[in-house]
Amino acid sequence: MDIGFSPEETHFREECRDWLHANVPAETRPLDAADAIGFDKAWQRQLFDAGWAGINWPTDYGGRGLSIVQQVIWLEEYAKAHAPWIGANFVGINHGGPTLIINASEEQKAYHLPRILTGEAIWCQGFSEPGAGSDLAGIKTRGRIEGDELVVNGSKIWTSFAHVADWQELVLRTEDGSRRHSGLSWVICDMHAPGITVRPIRKMSGQIEFAQVFYDDVRIPLANVVGGLGNGWKVAMSTLSFERGTGFIADQVKQGQEIDDLIATARANGMIGDDRIAHELAQMRAEVAALRAMTYRNISEVVRTGQPGAEASLIRLFTAELGQRLDRMAVALAGPEMLDFAYGDDNAVGDYLRGFAGTIAGGSAQIQRDIIGERLLGLPRSR
Ligand SMILES: Cc1cc2nc3c(=O)[nH]c(=O)nc-3n(C[C@H](O)[C@H](O)[C@H](O)COP(=O)(O)OP(=O)(O)OC[C@H]3O[C@@H](n4cnc5c(N)ncnc54)[C@H](O)[C@@H]3O)c2cc1C
């Protein structure tokens, strides 16, 4: 594997840097949920109009058709420029869209992919249920086939951005009497359809970013099934491989910037003189470099195979646990000043509180360890 960048890639990096330098918004992402959605949509539209959305998505559906390496270069420059978190566009851009690209019909791709890229359509993910989070195969939400429709009943929980979403990647049971991984389907659910109730849940960071969703005789056309009726487990696994494997590249890349910022802060406030802090910063600096190497290795696998494999769990786990240590260090370096911070996305306290979710969302740390043990190390199955 050649881990250097070609002259074209270096030129591309300069283009990214120049555009970001001129266009990153001066204001931070608003704290109020409604304002934040407006901000996310406007920023996504600006990225799309300037040709920076869907860098490695097919040109037929609004993307640039460039390589995933160029996508990573963009994210590296994006982090360095302190550009905003993609917020409500997370699901559509990071795993909804990529799942559609490899599993959906032409009609489904032609309709949905451009709307995701422009920020016109917000997506959410309806996988977890009360009683079926880690154990996704235990889901109970059902879709009964009636003519050319599914009639859906049940409930999903922890659905990020459900309160503002237009569409949902919904996994449900469509075969009577089916158990576990069989008889499931992955469908595109219209979040504005009659029979859907969204009950927002407030996070410990104070924000409303996820919800419980109830389905009461919700009608979904069979034409919205992605990858074929009964093939939901396979399609869901491709969604999770994107969510765990490439969905957090932005976070991995951002950690490189964060550790440099923390070292600069510790130098500026003199705390670098504390050996314990200096040692921990050095250790995290080395781990960020190791994570970067793992990320590049993962990218080269995606280039080869089209989607991330079980190794994605290694990176997901490493990113989340390292992220929590970086957040703790940021709070420690802020010292008593942190008591003055309001909850939010853009300060040490907000990041620290949000960071707890890192080892739960997208599969908990224990589940990632299970996958690493079973699929990468060949240990006996735990379940
Ligand atoms: C911020 C945030 C956003 C989220 N967004 C979404 C979303 O948009 N859509 C969505 O569908 N879900 C979402 N989730 C839900 C997330 O996927 C689940 O919380 C997660 O999969 C864990 O499931 P659970 O909460 O039901 O916990 P449980 O599965 O009940 O697990 C409880 C504890 O038991 C441990 N455990 C369970 N099974 C095992 C096992 N076999 N071996 C070892 N330990 C085990 C877990 O690691 C955990 O510590 C989100 C969660 C968070 C925190």
Ligand as a Chemical Component Dictionary entry (heavy atoms), coordinates in Angstrom:
data_LIG
# 
_chem_comp.id                   LIG 
_chem_comp.type                 NON-POLYMER 
_chem_comp.pdbx_formal_charge   0 
_chem_comp.three_letter_code    LIG 
# 
loop_
_chem_comp_atom.comp_id 
_chem_comp_atom.atom_id 
_chem_comp_atom.alt_atom_id 
_chem_comp_atom.type_symbol 
_chem_comp_atom.charge 
_chem_comp_atom.model_Cartn_x 
_chem_comp_atom.model_Cartn_y 
_chem_comp_atom.model_Cartn_z 
_chem_comp_atom.pdbx_ordinal 
LIG C1  C1  C 0 -26.379 9.388  21.322 1  
LIG C2  C2  C 0 -27.019 8.141  20.804 2  
LIG C3  C3  C 0 -27.595 8.162  19.573 3  
LIG C4  C4  C 0 -28.230 7.021  19.079 4  
LIG N1  N1  N 0 -28.839 7.095  17.871 5  
LIG C5  C5  C 0 -29.491 6.024  17.398 6  
LIG C6  C6  C 0 -30.201 6.110  16.161 7  
LIG O1  O1  O 0 -30.218 7.146  15.498 8  
LIG N2  N2  N 0 -30.877 5.026  15.743 9  
LIG C7  C7  C 0 -30.886 3.853  16.439 10 
LIG O2  O2  O 0 -31.485 2.895  15.975 11 
LIG N3  N3  N 0 -30.243 3.731  17.630 12 
LIG C8  C8  C 0 -29.552 4.802  18.117 13 
LIG N4  N4  N 0 -28.900 4.717  19.326 14 
LIG C9  C9  C 0 -29.051 3.508  20.115 15 
LIG C10 C10 C 0 -27.811 2.641  20.233 16 
LIG O3  O3  O 0 -27.548 1.960  19.025 17 
LIG C11 C11 C 0 -28.064 1.672  21.390 18 
LIG O4  O4  O 0 -28.165 2.446  22.567 19 
LIG C12 C12 C 0 -26.966 0.653  21.548 20 
LIG O5  O5  O 0 -26.962 -0.241 20.467 21 
LIG C13 C13 C 0 -27.093 -0.130 22.853 22 
LIG O6  O6  O 0 -28.373 -0.671 22.972 23 
LIG P1  P1  P 0 -29.273 -0.452 24.301 24 
LIG O7  O7  O 0 -29.261 1.009  24.619 25 
LIG O8  O8  O 0 -30.581 -1.103 24.068 26 
LIG O9  O9  O 0 -28.481 -1.159 25.451 27 
LIG P2  P2  P 0 -28.499 -2.721 25.778 28 
LIG O10 O10 O 0 -28.403 -3.486 24.505 29 
LIG O11 O11 O 0 -29.643 -3.013 26.673 30 
LIG O12 O12 O 0 -27.132 -2.877 26.546 31 
LIG C14 C14 C 0 -26.997 -2.489 27.940 32 
LIG C15 C15 C 0 -25.578 -2.823 28.358 33 
LIG O13 O13 O 0 -25.351 -4.239 28.238 34 
LIG C16 C16 C 0 -24.218 -4.490 27.414 35 
LIG N5  N5  N 0 -24.447 -5.682 26.588 36 
LIG C17 C17 C 0 -25.565 -5.989 25.901 37 
LIG N6  N6  N 0 -25.398 -7.140 25.230 38 
LIG C18 C18 C 0 -24.142 -7.561 25.487 39 
LIG C19 C19 C 0 -23.369 -8.691 25.080 40 
LIG N7  N7  N 0 -23.857 -9.621 24.267 41 
LIG N8  N8  N 0 -22.095 -8.792 25.534 42 
LIG C20 C20 C 0 -21.568 -7.847 26.371 43 
LIG N9  N9  N 0 -22.262 -6.764 26.800 44 
LIG C21 C21 C 0 -23.525 -6.621 26.370 45 
LIG C22 C22 C 0 -24.080 -3.258 26.533 46 
LIG O14 O14 O 0 -22.757 -3.077 26.074 47 
LIG C23 C23 C 0 -24.515 -2.150 27.481 48 
LIG O15 O15 O 0 -23.421 -1.751 28.288 49 
LIG C24 C24 C 0 -28.244 5.833  19.840 50 
LIG C25 C25 C 0 -27.638 5.814  21.095 51 
LIG C26 C26 C 0 -27.030 6.938  21.583 52 
LIG C27 C27 C 0 -26.386 6.893  22.935 53 
# 
loop_
_chem_comp_bond.comp_id 
_chem_comp_bond.atom_id_1 
_chem_comp_bond.atom_id_2 
_chem_comp_bond.value_order 
_chem_comp_bond.pdbx_ordinal 
LIG C1  C2  SING 1  
LIG C2  C3  SING 2  
LIG C2  C26 DOUB 3  
LIG C3  C4  DOUB 4  
LIG C4  N1  SING 5  
LIG C4  C24 SING 6  
LIG N1  C5  DOUB 7  
LIG C5  C6  SING 8  
LIG C5  C8  SING 9  
LIG C6  O1  DOUB 10 
LIG C6  N2  SING 11 
LIG N2  C7  SING 12 
LIG C7  O2  DOUB 13 
LIG C7  N3  SING 14 
LIG N3  C8  DOUB 15 
LIG C8  N4  SING 16 
LIG N4  C9  SING 17 
LIG N4  C24 SING 18 
LIG C9  C10 SING 19 
LIG C10 O3  SING 20 
LIG C10 C11 SING 21 
LIG C11 O4  SING 22 
LIG C11 C12 SING 23 
LIG C12 O5  SING 24 
LIG C12 C13 SING 25 
LIG C13 O6  SING 26 
LIG O6  P1  SING 27 
LIG P1  O7  DOUB 28 
LIG P1  O8  SING 29 
LIG P1  O9  SING 30 
LIG O9  P2  SING 31 
LIG P2  O10 DOUB 32 
LIG P2  O11 SING 33 
LIG P2  O12 SING 34 
LIG O12 C14 SING 35 
LIG C14 C15 SING 36 
LIG C15 O13 SING 37 
LIG C15 C23 SING 38 
LIG O13 C16 SING 39 
LIG C16 N5  SING 40 
LIG C16 C22 SING 41 
LIG N5  C17 SING 42 
LIG N5  C21 SING 43 
LIG C17 N6  DOUB 44 
LIG N6  C18 SING 45 
LIG C18 C19 SING 46 
LIG C18 C21 DOUB 47 
LIG C19 N7  SING 48 
LIG C19 N8  DOUB 49 
LIG N8  C20 SING 50 
LIG C20 N9  DOUB 51 
LIG N9  C21 SING 52 
LIG C22 O14 SING 53 
LIG C22 C23 SING 54 
LIG C23 O15 SING 55 
LIG C24 C25 DOUB 56 
LIG C25 C26 SING 57 
LIG C26 C27 SING 58 
# 
